[in-house]
């Protein structure tokens, strides 16, 4: 059921995989917030041809505004960041942004995708789980449907960049806290992006976990780091034991 942006329904502790600094407080974890792209499924799983029409449109509208090297770097960033963020970073002209926007606003996944091989572990978690994903609504909802993610989550929110009155991830995180009567210290945020969900989680006083899937560069901004959802279970056990 769709309602606005809601679709209802350290090697071990200490070094590289499941790692982090001192754990503040004695608060039990009550909820987990997950990102989608490069956290639960590779953004380019369906194939990089998915964005080719948009990239071609942007290149055609370029007219020398952005160098070819910078343009290629921008296209690589599109697999980890929303188009508006990429356009600002690389200095796209309004025409370039509009050309890519027009194509991506109608792009959707039509081929089967499966996500990372550990998604089934989400069903074993005993706390509420939320999915918050940014991007074009049509594209992100098609990924959610293709992955059959509704079965794992209390609620799914699309931070749709192509719709007016966008709340952004911070607004959605705050909505989750308020709606489900959660304190920031009771929530863990999982994602790959230090400039998006990790930044917002830190800002709101939540503990953050960077998912270091293949190709994800490590940031120093997260509280903890994992490579897979199997390490997530270990992290939760460690936090629970620490809070006892």
Beta strands, then each sheet from edge to edge (+ up, - down):
strand 1: 2-3
strand 2: 6-8
strand 3: 19-20
strand 4: 31-34
strand 5: 128-135
strand 6: 155-160
strand 7: 187-191
strand 8: 207-211
strand 9: 224-226
sheet 1: 1+ 2- 6+ 5+ 4+ 7+ 8+ 9+ 3-
end
